[in-house]
Amino acid sequence: MLCNTVIFYDIENLLAMFADKKNTTLNLSEIYRRVLEIEGVAGVSIQRAYADWALPIPRHLRNSVLQMGIEPVQIFNSNPYDKVKNASDVNLIIDVVDLIAKRPEIEFYVIASGDGIFTFLAKKLHEYGKRVIGCGFDKITNSIFRAACDHFISLEKNEKTLYTHKRTINDDTPTDVMVVADTPPKPANTPQKPTKSKVPAPKFPKTKYSEVLIQAGIQIWKDTGDTSGCMHMFRTLLETMFVEETRSLVDMEVSIFMTYVNYYIPNFKATKHGFKSLVDFLQFVLTGSPFCIYSVKENVLRIAPRELAGGTPLEDVEGILIVCEDGSRHESLFSVPEEESFIYTITPPIIPTVQAEKNETIVVAEIVNEQTEKMKKAEEKPRKEKIKTEILKTSKNKKKTSEPTPPKDSVSIEVDDGSIRRFAKNIFTELSEADALSTSEVKRLTTPEYAKTTFGIRSPVLREVNSRSNIEEERMSNGKPKYWKEIFTFGRKTFLVYKEWAEPSRERIATWFESVKPKTRR
């Protein structure tokens, strides 16, 4: 069985509970046993204990470290002149970050400490789709850190025991939840006194978005591996949170959004649905939607409506294909009918073959996605409907007749209704070939103000280039390519055209096109 858990012991913090360090009742093997009882923990692969082992630490703790195979990490911090504040905590955090990159299969991170500094570490682990188990003494444990943990094991005087309690979620299916109580539950045949015990439910986060979610009355969802159901739940949360009442509060960090996910989908894991991390899962859900993830300083990720994003948006996932039960096909979750079940694929980009150091050819990726081909063969129903927009070149002064006939030089645009980017590119291609834009309109399209009021985007639609321009550099904006590499010509000048279109802009583009479409020649 694959070991999916690591345990980090902050010995200095755990011993702070005891005035007499030599007669402590701290038991590391008890912590290990309780961790294994938590649902989902398959085994422990790494254990590390952080302390200044040169100090007089109780003998039984030293023996436990040796007998349990715990790796002792020496923190030289006893010299008062060279003492580093929170040295053990910093070393522990560095080791956790290192494991996130090196061991992506680790799902549970156990932090045996009550120090509040680990609150930030717990939030970051949630962003990567990891589960956090806290462990410490109630009297010295930071309440914010405890609330940030998915599970918490109390060590108060070793008098409390851990047992499994059955809690029902939205579908009345019992779910194992680990809770702490003074005594274990008595057998069924033992008479018990009536009590008013309450089963602890997930804590509802208290933020500026809480009121609109409470009013919506969203039910808790149990993640049973139904990917389409979980994605619809994410969509429901986002559409509920970003409404008119919260338009001025569009500065939500991904970690805050995850606190609501942990409440409404308490057993959610991105890895269960084939995604490497929570950010990858969110990028899939938000592709082609009115919302986006964007980055700000210090690598902080936030979520907001696209037109209000205050940083650099992460790029949409390319190659998405969503097939519903009725055979309809979509390239964005937000175009799928609500609560409709579906299956999905992501066609990988074509990556060229590279040569290894020993002249051995390594195939990096394949062009054909077998899963997509199977889905295409299985679905016999009509695929995407195509829209034909006729650009009729008629005379300006031509009189209307009872039986109008289209001119001979009519041009048609064939648009794939599933892609807003293809829709926009086809329109600008036809406008460029017909040189249909006036000089004043071209000039307006190069300004961000006109782009925002007309199309709802922040960047200019056109960016002028010439023969001396570096096209690859001109395509970039905030470190990411935001313009197509193809050259478009308007009025004897050459331009790059903005490509980061989202589905909400489709209607605006169509309206604008009707006002500027080419007039006919005689």
N, C-alpha and C positions, 0 to 999 in steps of 0.2 A: 504494500500500500504506500502511496506517495505521501511523504511527510510534508505538511503544508503550514507548519506553525514554528515560530521562534519565540524564545522567552529572554527578556533582558531584566536582570535584577539590579536595582539601584540600592546596594547594601547600605550606603550611608543614610539614605532616606528611611529605609525600613527599620534601621536600628535607632533612629531618632525617637521612636515611640517609647523606648525603654531607658529609664534613668540609670539602671545598673546594666551596663552592656555585657557583663560577664554572665548574668543570670537571665538572659533573654529567652523567651519561649518561641522565637521565630523559627519556623520549620519550612525549609525550602522544598522538601519532598511533598509536603501538604499542598503547597502552591502548584507543583507539577501535577499532582493527582487531580486537583480541581480543574485545571486547564483541560486535561484529557476528557473530563466529563461534559464539556461544553459541546453542543451539537455542531457538527461540521469539522471539528478538529480530528484529523486523521493520524497525526503523530508529530512529534517535536524533532526538528532536524538540528537546531542550533540553540544553545543556552550560554549566556554570558553574564558574569557577575562583576560589577564595577565597584572597586573600593581601593583604599590604600592598605594593601595587605601587610604592610610593615607595621601597622598599628595593632594593638592587642585586640584582635577579633575573637569572639567565642570559639572554643575548640570544636563544638558540634557543627558550627557553620563551615569551618574549614574541612571537616570530615565529609559533610554533605556535598561540598564542591567537588571533592575527589571521587566520592562514591557515585555521584549522579552524572559524572562526565561534564560538569559545567566548566566552561573556559574562564579562568579568572583574569580579569583585565586590571593591570596595576595602574593606579592613578597616584603619581608622586605629588602629594599635595599637603604634606604634614608640616613643611617648613613655613612658619608664619610670615617670613620675609619674602618668600617666593610663591605664596599661595595664590592660586587662580580660582576665581569665583565660579561655581557651578562646573568644575572641571569634569566630574563624572557625567553630568547631564549632557554636556557638549559632546563628549566621546560617544555616549550612547546614541545621540541623535545622528552623528556622522555615520555610525555603523548601520543605523536603520536606512538612511538614504542610500548608502552603498549597496545594501541588500536589495532595495527596490529595483536597482538597475541590473544587478547580477543574478538575482533569483526571482524572476517574475512569477514563478509558480507558488511562492509563499503567499498565503491568503490571510493568515491570522498573525498579528503582531501583539505579543503580550508584554506590557510594560508594568513591572512590579515596582511601583513607586506612587507616591501621592503628590509629587511636585507639580505645581500648576504650569510650569514651563512646557510640559509635554502636551498641553492643550493644542498648541499650534502644530505639533508633530501629528497628533491624532487627526486634525482637520486635513493636513496634507496627505496622510495615508488614505483618507476617505476619497480624496480627489483621484487617487490612483486605483480606486476600487477595492481597497484592502479593508479588513475588519480589525478593530482595535479592542483588546481586552485589557482593562485596567485591574490592578491588584494592589491593595494597601489597607492601612488602618483608617477607620472612619474619622478618628479625631484629628489626624494630621493630613488627610487627603483633601486636596483642593476641589471644591464643589464644581467648578467649571470643567476641570479635567474629567471628573467623574461623569458629568453629563455628556461629555464629548465621546465617551467610550460606548461601544456596542454592547459590551458586557462588563460588569465590575464584580470582582471577587473581594468580599470583605474578610479581613484577617483579624478582626477585633478580638483580641485575647484568645484566639483559636477556639472560641466557644460556639461560633456559628458554623453551620454545616450547609453544604450546597446540595440542592436537590432539584429535580425536574418538575415543573408545573405545566399543566396543559392550559393553553390559552387559545380561544377561537378567534379567527379573523373573519373577513367579510363573507366567506363561503361556508361558515360553520364547521370548517375542518380543523381539528385540534392541531396545534403547533407546539413543539417543545420550546420552552423558554426557560433559561436558567435564572433562578431567583435565589436570594439569600434569606434564610429565616433562622430564628433562634433554635428551633428543633426541627428534625425531619418529620414529614407527614406520618401519622400513625397508620397501621394496617386498617383495612376496611372493616374487619370484624371487631375492632376495638371501639367501644362507645366513646364518642367525643362530645364535648360541650359545644353548644352552638356559639359560633363566633361570627364576627363581622369582618372577616379577612377580605382584603381587596387584592386582586391580582394586578400587579403593576403593569400598566400599558406603556407603550413608547411615549416619551415626553413630547408634547407638541411645541415646536420652536416658537419663541416669541420674538418676531421681527416685524418690520413695517408692512410685510405682505400677509401677515397672519389673518387679519380681519376679512379680507376678500376670500381667502380659502375656507374660513369657517362658514361664511355666508353661502358658499357654493355647496357645502355638504358633501364633499368628495369622500367616498368610502375607502377604507384600507384595502389594499390589493395584495394577495399572496402570490409571490413569484414561484410558479411551478414549472418554469422553463418555457412558458408561452412568450416568445419574443415579441410577437405582434401585440399582445396584451400589454406588456411592459412599455413598449414604445408609445402606444396610445395613452397610457397613464402619464408618461413624461409630457406628451403633447397636451393633455388635459391640464396638468399643473401649470405649464407655461402659458397657455391661453387664459387660464383663470387668473394668474398672477399679474399679467401685463394687460390691464384694462384701463379705462379712462380714469378711474379713481387713483391709479398708481402711476400715471404717466410721468409725474415729477419724481418718481422713486426708481428710475431705471438704472440703478447702479448696484446690481446684485452679483456678488462673487459666487463662483461655482461651488465653493465650500458651503455657503449659506443655502444654496439650492439643494445641496446634498443632504442637509439636515431635514428638509421636507421629504426628500426621497426616502430617507431612513425611517421616517414616520409613516408615510403612506405605503411604502413597499419595504417593510422591515427586514426581509431576507434577500434583498436584491444584490446581485453580483454581476458586474459587466462581463466577467470571464465566462460565466455560465452561458452566455449568449454568443460566444465566439469573438468577443472584443477584448483587446489587450488591456484597456483601461477605461475608466468612466469618461474621459475626454473623447476617446475614439467613439464610444457609444453615443455621446451627445452630438458629436459632429455628424454622425449618420442621421440622427433624429432631426437635426436642424437644417440639413441640406435642402435647399429650395424652399425654405420656410420664411416667414416674416421675421424670424429671430436669428441671432448668431452669437457665437462665442468670440470675444475679442480680448486681446492682451494689452495690458498697460505696463507701467514701470514695475520693476522688480518681479517680473514674470507672474504677475497676478492675472488670473483669468476671470472674466466676468461675462454675464449674459444680458442682452438687451435687444429690443427691436432693431433691425438693421439700420433704419434711418437715424437712430439715436445712439448708435455705437460710438463710444468715446475713445476708441483705440483702433488697433489693426485687427480686422476680423480674420479668424482662421478660415482657410479655404474650404469650400464645400467638397464633399467626397464625390469623386467622379466614378462613373460606371455603375451607379445604383440601378437595379431593376427590381421592382416590387410587383408581384403577381398575386391578385386577389382570387378568392374562390370562384368568382363569376368570370374569370379570365381577363378582366381588365388589367392593364399594365401601367405602372406609374414610375416616375423617377424621383419622387419626394413623398415622404410620409404624410405631409400636410395636404396632398391631393387625394389621399385615400379616404373613403367614407369612414366616419367614426365607427369604432368597434368592429370594423371589418377585418376578418382574419386573413393573413397573407403569408407568403414566403418571399424571401429576398435573396439576391446575390449581389456581389460587388465585383465587376470585371476589373482585374488588375491592369494598370497601364503597361504598354509595351516597353520593356526595358531591353536595350541592346545586349548582345552576348559579349562578355568580357573575357580577357585572357589572363590566366593565373600566372604566377611567377615561374612556374615550372612548365610553361607552354601547354598547360592543360585547359581546355575550354570548359568554362563553368556556365551552365545555362541558368540565368537568373530568373527569368519568367517566361511563361508560355503565352502565345497570342490567343489561343482558343480557350475559352472558359467552358469546360465540359458541363458544369452544372447548368450554365445558362442555355447551352445547346439542348440539353435534355428538357428543360422547361419549355423551350420554343416548340419542340416536337410534340410535347404532351398537350399543349394548348392549341386546339383547332379553331377556336372562336376568333372572330375578327379582332385584329390588333388595333393599333392606334389609328384613329380617324385623322385624315389629313385635311388641312384647310387650304383652299386656294384663294389667294387675294389677287384680283385682276387689277393691274395698273393700266388703265385705259388712256391712251394718248388721243384725245379728241380736240377738235378745233375750239378755240375760245369763243368764237362768234357763231358756231354751228347751231342751227335752229333744231328744236326738238321735233321728232317725227313720230307718227303713231306706231311705227314698227322700227325701233332703233336697232341698228346693227353695229357690232363692235368693229373698230378700225383694224386694218390689216397688221399694223405694227404693235399690237397689244403684247404685253409682257406679263408673265405670271410668276408669282412667288409660291413655292411649295414649302409649307412649314410643318415641321414635326411638332404636333401639339404638346408633346411631352417635355420639350426643352425650351426654356425661355431664352437661353443663350443662342440657340440655333435660330429662334424666331427673330431676335434682334440683329444677328449677323446677316441673315438673309435680306432684311429690310435695308440695312446700311450698304450692303453689296449692290443691291438694285439701284439705290439712290446715287451711289458713286458711279455706276456704269452709265446712268442716264444724266449725270451731272445736274441733278434736280434741285439742289439746295442753293438758295440765294446767298450772296455774299454776307448780308446782314445776319442770316440764320446761321451760317457757318461760324461767324464771329461770336454769336451768342452761345453756340455749343461748346466753345472753348473756355467758358467761364463757369466756375463752380456754383455761382448763385443761380444761373439759369438751369443748371443740371438739377439742383435741389428742388426748385419750385416746379419744374416741368416733369421730372422723372423720379424725384424722391431719392436721389443719390448725392453723395458728397463730393465726388471727383468730377472734373470736366468730362463731357462725353467725347470730345475730340482733343487730341494733342498733336500740334503741328511738328513735323519733322522735315529734314531735307537730306540731300545726298551726303552731307558731312556728319549727320547724326549717327550715334551709336544706338541702333534700334533696341538692342537688349537692355541698355540702360534707360532709354526713354520709356520702355514698357513698365518699368518698376515704379512703385509708389509705396512708401513705408516698408521697403524691403521685399515686396511681393509683386509679381507681374499682374497688373490690373488692366492691361490693354492687349488686344490681339496683335500678333506679330505681322499680320498682313497689312499692306499699305492701301489706304483708301484715298481717292482723288476727288477733291471738290474745288471747282473754280481754279484749276491749274496749280493748286497747292496740294501737298501730300500730308496725310494725317494718320495717326493711330486711333482706333476706336475702342472705347471702354467695353470690357467684357464681363465684369462681375455683376451681371444682372440677376435679380431675384424674381420669383414668380409674382409678387405683388405689383411689379412694374409693368407687367404685360399690358394691362388696360391703358396705362399712361402712354406707353410706346405706340399702341394702336391709335389712340386719339391724336397724338402728335403727328403720326404718319399721315392721317387723313387730311391734316392741315397743310402738309408740305409735299404731298405726293406730286409727281411730275405732271406738268401741264402739257397738252399735246401740241405738236407742230402741225403746220398746214401741209 
